[in-house]
Amino acid sequence: MTAPALRLQDIVKTFPGVRALDGVSFEVLPGEVHALLGENGAGKSTLMKVLGGIYQPDEGQIFIEEGPARMASPLDAKSKGVVFIHQELSLADELSVAENIYLGELPKRSFGRVDWATLYRKSAAILDRLNCGFTPQTRVGSLSIANKQMVEIARALTVEAKAVIFDEPTASLTDAEKVVLFDIINGLRDQGVGIVYISHRMDEIFTISDRISVLRDGAYRGSLITADTNEDEVTRLMIGRSLDLSHNLDPVEVGEVVLEAQGLSCGSLFQDVSFRVHSGEVVGFYGLVGAGRTEIAETLFGLRTASAGSIRILGEEVRINSPMDAITHGISLVPEDRKEQGLVLGMSCRDNMTLPQVGALTRGPFVDGSKEMAIFDTYHDKLEIKTPSWKQQAGNLSGGNQQKIVIGKWLSMQPKLLIVDEPTRGIDVGSKSEIHNLIRDLASQGYAVIVISSEMPEVLRVSDRVIAMFHGRIMREFTAQEVTEDSLVQAISGISPEKVA
């Protein structure tokens, strides 16, 4: 039996009023990709912070290659061969690749001068190991997101890594960039490095991992061999129940046409787009990155200006040149990136929820707190938002509850049309199901809803109609009853119905 590259045994970590980790054990073998799963709040981040030296465990022990180890700090953890690739990039754009790789550890010559030759030579060796197509002298700010991710990985490999932890590494990557990342992970695995892979995306887990371990409520719930399990078994282990992962096949009775776009264009981003959305239905937009889905949403919300075409709301043609115009006409947008575009993370849950209408809630020079509380209480209960208090900062909530805050914020504006872009990005599987059910419930209450998603199961789960896009144009429109995965893939690949026939 191969000795683990890394082992955590009976780890306990308690914060005031919360037992975040309750005797958790976890290991990763050399040359293994071991996925760590759990809902938001299950304890994954706390466990990794203990491993990384950010937190000290109250009880339990860490072993590196069967030798006991104490992680006094992140730098200490790295020196012992445990390195992290964080979801949030932490690079200096104006510095070179080499300077970023060895930031804080630049090789020096006499009198404290940087040894540039050694710096570039050592950086080039690491970049060659990762098969990167850029040089150590390249300015980081000129790189794509995927290549910046490669620099983060290169930074981690300045030591002889025994275990590398990837935390949601594909959150900002395209499908093509994911392939490159997976090749690098497989390369590290072939070199005998143990990989811990944290992600909410089940398709990635089943593509890249050898084993899966699950945490729930701060406790270890078990490990599974990836090849011998399936998504339903993993989900039951994560949340204690099965989920309904079936497609939406129930026909719905729709109401009046809320939105009609006719010949809508926005430069080269999308052209001649026409569609309708009725009250009481969910219309899903699906396509590859660059197909124009998000750009259509941004045009409807006034973040972009249409170059041609018309928009009608309840039969009346309207001009939308700004988000204020869109809000006035009853259009709300839950954006793709809730942390950057949807929330002020340092503000309270209540203040985030009432932000778009704070002007209407003022009494003299002051905001009417009682009116704010009435709005917050309504949507806190309606959306079943889990937060200890309205005063809780939005940044401290789980991804699913943050998304509910953003949705509640726009529902409180009483919109005619709600657009939800990537509704479950970065959200665990249990919370995904809650958001999906919420979207269906909103449609049943008479809202007209547009959902934009990069996940095919999600689009099929929530939509009454699916619009497939390719290179800025609508290729086909399907009802929920007629759409299939094959026909949808063909449509977003640019294959017309005639070619299929």
C-alpha positions in Angstrom: 0.0 0.0 0.0 1.5 3.4 -1.0 2.0 5.8 1.8 -0.2 8.9 1.5 1.5 12.1 0.3 -0.7 13.9 2.7 -2.9 12.8 5.6 -5.1 14.7 8.0 -6.3 12.7 11.1 -9.2 13.5 13.4 -9.0 17.3 12.7 -11.3 19.4 15.0 -11.7 23.2 14.6 -14.2 25.2 16.6 -15.2 28.9 16.3 -17.4 30.7 18.7 -20.7 28.9 18.6 -19.7 26.7 15.7 -17.9 23.4 15.4 -16.6 23.8 11.9 -14.7 20.5 11.7 -15.7 17.5 13.8 -12.9 14.9 13.8 -12.3 15.0 10.0 -9.8 12.6 8.4 -8.7 12.9 4.8 -5.7 11.6 2.7 -4.4 11.9 -0.8 -2.0 9.4 -2.4 1.0 10.2 -4.6 -0.1 10.3 -8.2 -3.8 10.5 -7.3 -6.5 13.1 -8.0 -8.7 13.1 -4.9 -11.9 15.2 -5.1 -13.2 16.9 -1.9 -16.9 17.7 -2.1 -19.5 19.2 0.2 -22.2 21.8 0.3 -21.3 25.4 1.1 -20.6 25.4 4.8 -19.7 21.7 4.9 -16.1 22.5 6.2 -14.0 22.1 3.0 -12.5 25.6 3.2 -11.8 25.3 6.9 -10.1 22.0 6.4 -7.9 23.4 3.7 -7.1 26.5 5.8 -5.9 24.1 8.6 -3.8 22.3 6.0 -2.4 25.5 4.7 -1.4 26.9 8.0 -4.0 29.7 8.1 -5.8 28.0 11.0 -4.3 25.8 13.7 -6.4 22.7 14.6 -7.9 22.4 18.1 -7.3 18.7 17.9 -5.9 16.2 15.4 -2.7 15.9 13.4 -1.3 16.4 9.9 1.1 14.0 8.3 3.4 14.6 5.3 4.6 11.2 3.8 3.7 9.6 7.2 5.8 12.1 9.1 3.9 14.4 11.6 3.9 18.0 10.5 2.8 21.3 11.9 1.8 24.0 9.5 2.7 27.3 11.2 1.9 29.5 8.3 1.1 29.3 4.5 4.8 29.8 3.8 5.6 27.0 6.1 3.1 24.7 4.4 4.6 25.5 1.0 8.1 24.8 2.3 6.8 21.3 3.3 5.5 20.7 -0.2 1.8 21.6 0.2 0.8 24.2 -2.3 -2.5 25.9 -3.1 -4.0 27.1 -6.4 -6.7 29.5 -5.2 -9.9 30.3 -7.1 -9.2 34.0 -6.8 -6.0 34.9 -8.7 -3.5 36.9 -6.7 -1.0 38.1 -9.4 0.6 41.5 -10.0 -0.4 42.4 -13.6 2.4 44.9 -14.1 5.2 42.5 -13.2 6.7 39.8 -15.4 5.8 36.1 -15.2 9.1 35.3 -13.6 8.7 38.1 -11.0 5.2 36.8 -10.1 6.5 33.2 -9.9 9.2 34.1 -7.3 7.5 37.0 -5.7 8.9 37.4 -2.2 11.6 34.8 -3.0 13.5 36.5 -5.8 17.1 35.1 -6.1 19.6 37.7 -5.0 23.2 38.6 -5.8 25.5 40.7 -3.7 24.2 43.9 -2.2 20.6 42.6 -2.5 20.5 42.9 -6.2 18.1 40.6 -8.1 19.9 37.8 -10.0 17.9 38.1 -13.2 19.7 35.4 -15.1 18.9 32.8 -12.3 15.4 34.1 -12.0 14.6 33.7 -15.7 16.4 30.3 -15.9 14.5 28.8 -13.0 11.2 30.3 -14.2 11.8 28.9 -17.7 12.3 25.4 -16.3 9.0 25.5 -14.5 7.2 26.9 -17.5 8.6 24.1 -19.7 7.4 21.6 -17.1 3.9 23.0 -17.6 4.2 23.3 -21.4 3.4 27.0 -21.2 3.5 29.0 -24.5 4.8 32.2 -23.0 8.2 33.4 -21.7 9.4 34.4 -18.2 9.7 38.0 -19.4 6.0 38.2 -20.5 4.0 40.8 -18.6 1.3 39.0 -16.6 -1.3 41.6 -17.5 -1.1 40.7 -21.2 -2.0 37.0 -20.5 -5.5 35.4 -20.8 -7.2 34.1 -17.6 -6.2 30.6 -18.4 -2.5 31.5 -18.8 -2.7 33.5 -15.6 -3.9 30.3 -13.9 -0.8 28.7 -15.3 1.3 31.3 -13.6 -0.4 30.6 -10.3 0.4 26.9 -10.8 4.0 27.7 -11.7 4.3 29.8 -8.6 3.2 26.8 -6.5 5.9 24.6 -8.1 8.9 26.7 -7.0 9.1 24.0 -4.3 9.1 20.2 -4.8 5.4 19.8 -4.4 4.1 16.7 -2.6 0.5 17.8 -2.8 -1.3 20.5 -4.8 -4.7 21.7 -3.8 -6.9 23.2 -6.6 -9.9 25.2 -5.3 -12.5 25.8 -7.9 -9.8 26.2 -10.6 -12.2 26.3 -13.6 -14.5 29.1 -12.3 -13.2 31.6 -14.9 -12.1 29.2 -17.6 -13.7 28.4 -21.0 -14.2 24.8 -22.0 -11.0 24.9 -24.2 -9.0 26.3 -21.3 -10.3 23.6 -19.0 -8.8 21.0 -21.3 -5.4 22.6 -20.9 -5.8 22.7 -17.1 -6.8 19.1 -17.0 -3.7 18.1 -19.1 -1.5 19.9 -16.5 -3.2 18.2 -13.6 -2.8 14.8 -15.3 0.9 15.7 -15.9 1.4 16.5 -12.2 -0.3 13.2 -11.3 2.0 11.3 -13.7 4.9 12.9 -11.8 3.7 11.4 -8.5 2.2 14.6 -7.1 -1.0 14.1 -5.0 -3.8 16.4 -6.2 -6.8 17.6 -4.0 -9.5 18.9 -6.3 -12.3 21.0 -4.9 -15.2 21.8 -7.2 -19.0 22.0 -7.3 -19.1 20.8 -10.9 -19.9 17.1 -11.0 -18.9 16.7 -14.7 -15.4 17.8 -13.8 -15.2 15.6 -10.8 -16.1 12.5 -12.8 -13.7 13.5 -15.6 -10.6 14.2 -13.5 -10.7 12.4 -10.2 -9.7 9.0 -9.0 -11.5 9.1 -5.6 -14.1 11.3 -4.0 -14.4 12.2 -0.3 -17.4 14.0 1.1 -17.9 16.4 4.0 -21.3 17.3 5.5 -21.9 19.6 8.5 -18.2 19.6 9.3 -17.9 15.8 9.5 -16.4 13.2 7.1 -19.1 11.2 5.4 -17.1 8.7 3.4 -15.0 8.1 0.3 -15.9 6.6 -3.1 -13.9 5.3 -6.0 -15.0 7.6 -8.9 -15.2 4.8 -11.5 -17.5 2.8 -9.2 -20.0 5.5 -8.3 -22.4 7.9 -9.9 -23.7 11.4 -9.4 -26.8 10.3 -7.5 -24.8 8.4 -4.9 -22.4 11.3 -4.4 -25.3 13.7 -4.0 -27.0 11.5 -1.4 -23.7 11.5 0.5 -23.4 15.3 0.3 -26.8 16.4 1.2 -28.4 13.3 2.8 -31.1 12.9 0.1 -31.5 12.3 -3.7 -32.2 15.2 -6.0 -34.7 15.4 -8.9 -32.3 15.7 -11.9 -34.9 15.0 -14.5 -35.6 17.3 -17.4 -38.5 19.7 -17.3 -41.2 18.0 -19.4 -44.4 19.4 -17.9 -46.3 21.6 -20.4 -47.3 25.0 -19.0 -50.1 27.4 -19.7 -48.4 30.7 -20.6 -49.9 34.1 -20.4 -49.4 37.3 -22.4 -46.2 38.2 -24.3 -44.1 40.2 -21.8 -41.0 40.7 -24.0 -40.6 40.6 -27.7 -37.3 41.2 -29.4 -37.4 41.7 -33.1 -34.3 41.8 -35.3 -32.1 42.8 -32.3 -28.4 43.3 -33.0 -25.4 44.7 -31.2 -22.5 45.2 -33.5 -20.6 42.0 -34.0 -21.7 40.5 -30.7 -25.0 39.2 -32.0 -27.2 39.8 -35.0 -30.8 39.7 -36.0 -32.1 38.0 -32.9 -35.8 37.6 -32.5 -37.7 35.9 -29.7 -40.6 36.2 -27.3 -41.0 35.5 -23.6 -44.5 35.0 -22.1 -45.6 35.4 -18.5 -45.5 32.1 -16.6 -42.6 30.6 -18.6 -38.9 30.1 -18.4 -36.9 30.6 -21.6 -33.4 29.1 -21.5 -30.5 30.4 -23.6 -27.7 27.9 -24.3 -24.6 28.2 -26.3 -20.8 28.1 -26.2 -18.7 30.9 -24.8 -18.9 33.8 -27.3 -22.3 32.8 -28.7 -23.8 36.1 -27.5 -26.1 35.0 -24.7 -24.8 37.3 -22.0 -24.6 40.2 -24.4 -28.3 39.8 -25.2 -29.1 40.1 -21.5 -26.8 43.1 -21.1 -28.5 44.8 -24.1 -32.0 44.1 -22.7 -30.8 45.6 -19.4 -29.3 48.7 -21.0 -25.6 47.8 -20.3 -25.1 47.7 -24.1 -26.9 49.7 -26.8 -28.6 47.8 -29.6 -27.4 48.7 -33.1 -30.5 47.5 -34.8 -33.9 46.0 -34.0 -36.7 46.7 -31.5 -37.8 45.7 -28.0 -41.4 45.6 -26.9 -42.7 45.2 -23.3 -46.3 44.1 -23.1 -46.7 45.1 -26.7 -45.3 48.6 -26.4 -42.0 49.4 -28.1 -39.4 50.8 -25.7 -36.0 52.3 -25.9 -33.5 51.0 -23.4 -30.2 53.0 -23.2 -29.3 52.4 -19.5 -30.1 50.1 -16.6 -32.4 52.8 -15.2 -34.4 52.6 -18.4 -34.6 48.8 -18.1 -35.7 49.0 -14.5 -38.3 51.6 -15.3 -39.8 49.3 -18.0 -39.8 46.3 -15.5 -36.7 44.4 -16.5 -34.3 43.1 -13.9 -31.0 41.3 -14.3 -29.3 38.8 -11.9 -25.8 39.1 -13.3 -23.3 36.3 -14.1 -20.8 37.3 -11.4 -22.8 37.9 -8.2 -19.7 38.9 -6.1 -18.4 41.5 -8.6 -21.7 42.7 -10.2 -24.5 41.7 -7.9 -23.5 42.4 -4.3 -21.6 44.8 -2.2 -20.0 42.1 -0.1 -19.2 44.4 2.9 -22.8 45.6 3.2 -25.5 43.9 5.2 -28.0 41.5 3.7 -30.8 44.0 4.2 -28.9 46.9 2.6 -28.0 44.8 -0.4 -31.5 43.8 -1.0 -32.9 47.3 -0.9 -30.1 49.0 -2.8 -31.8 49.5 -6.2 -34.7 51.4 -4.6 -33.0 53.2 -1.7 -34.1 56.5 -3.2 -37.7 55.6 -2.9 -37.2 54.5 0.7 -35.9 57.8 2.1 -37.8 59.9 4.6 -36.2 63.3 4.5 -32.4 62.9 4.5 -32.6 59.4 6.0 -33.4 55.9 4.7 -36.6 54.5 6.3 -35.3 51.5 8.2 -38.7 50.1 8.8 -39.5 50.0 5.1 -36.2 48.3 4.4 -36.9 45.7 7.1 -40.3 45.0 5.6 -38.8 44.3 2.2 -36.0 42.2 3.7 -38.4 40.2 5.8 -40.7 39.5 2.9 -38.0 38.0 0.6 -36.0 36.5 3.4 -39.1 34.3 4.2 -40.2 33.9 0.6 -36.8 32.7 -0.7 -35.9 30.9 2.5 -32.6 32.8 2.8 -30.4 31.3 5.6 -28.6 34.1 7.5 -28.3 34.6 11.3 -29.4 38.3 11.0 -30.2 41.0 8.5 -27.0 42.6 9.7 -24.8 39.8 8.4 -22.4 40.9 5.7 -23.4 39.4 2.3 -19.8 38.3 1.8 -20.1 35.9 4.8 -23.1 33.9 3.3 -22.8 30.8 1.2 -23.0 31.0 -2.6 -26.6 29.8 -2.7 -27.8 32.4 -0.1 -25.8 35.2 -1.8 -27.6 34.3 -5.1 -31.0 34.4 -3.2 -30.1 37.9 -1.9 -29.5 39.1 -5.5 -32.7 37.5 -6.7 -34.7 39.0 -3.8 -33.2 42.4 -4.5 -34.6 42.4 -8.1 -37.9 40.7 -7.2 -38.6 43.5 -4.7 -38.6 45.8 -7.7 -41.7 43.9 -9.0 -40.2 43.2 -12.4 -42.2 42.1 -15.5 -39.2 40.2 -16.8 -36.4 38.6 -14.7 -33.2 37.7 -16.4 -30.9 35.2 -14.5 -27.4 34.8 -16.0 -25.5 31.6 -14.8 -27.9 31.2 -11.8 -25.8 28.5 -10.0 -22.2 29.3 -10.9 -20.0 28.3 -7.9 -23.0 26.9 -5.9 -23.1 23.4 -4.4 -25.4 20.7 -5.8 -28.0 21.0 -3.0 -28.3 24.8 -3.3 -28.4 24.4 -7.1 -31.6 22.3 -6.7 -33.1 25.1 -4.5 -32.3 27.7 -7.1 -33.8 25.6 -9.8 -37.0 25.1 -7.8 -37.1 28.8 -7.1 -36.9 29.7 -10.8 -39.7 27.2 -11.6 -41.8 28.7 -8.7 -41.3 32.2 -10.0 -42.6 31.1 -13.4 -45.6 29.5 -11.8 -46.4 32.8 -10.0 -46.6 34.5 -13.4 -43.1 36.0 -13.8 -41.5 35.9 -17.3 -38.0 34.5 -16.8 -34.9 34.2 -19.0 -32.2 31.8 -17.8 -28.7 31.9 -19.4 -26.5 28.9 -18.5 -23.4 27.1 -19.6 -24.6 23.9 -18.1 -26.9 21.8 -20.3 -28.6 19.8 -17.4 -29.5 23.1 -15.9 -31.1 24.5 -19.0 -33.0 21.3 -19.6 -34.1 21.2 -15.9 -35.7 24.7 -15.7 -36.7 25.7 -19.2 -40.1 25.5 -20.9 -38.3 26.6 -24.2 -34.6 26.5 -25.1 -33.0 28.9 -27.6 -29.7 27.6 -29.0 -27.2 30.2 -30.1 -24.1 30.0 -32.3 -21.7 32.9 -33.1 -24.3 35.6 -32.2 -27.2 34.1 -34.0 -30.2 32.0 -32.9 -29.8 28.6 -34.6 -32.9 26.8 -33.3 -35.7 27.1 -30.7 -36.9 24.0 -28.9 -39.8 23.2 -26.6 -39.0 21.3 -23.4 -40.8 18.3 -24.8 -38.9 18.1 -28.1 -35.3 19.1 -27.1 -32.7 16.4 -26.7 -29.1 16.7 -25.7 -27.9 15.6 -29.2 -30.1 18.2 -31.0 -29.0 20.9 -28.6 -25.3 20.1 -29.1 -25.8 20.1 -32.9 -27.5 23.5 -32.8 -24.9 25.2 -30.6 -22.2 23.8 -32.9 -23.7 25.6 -35.9 -25.3 22.6 -37.5 -28.6 23.6 -39.0 -31.7 21.3 -39.0 -31.3 20.8 -42.8 -27.7 19.5 -42.3 -29.0 17.2 -39.6 -31.6 15.8 -41.9 
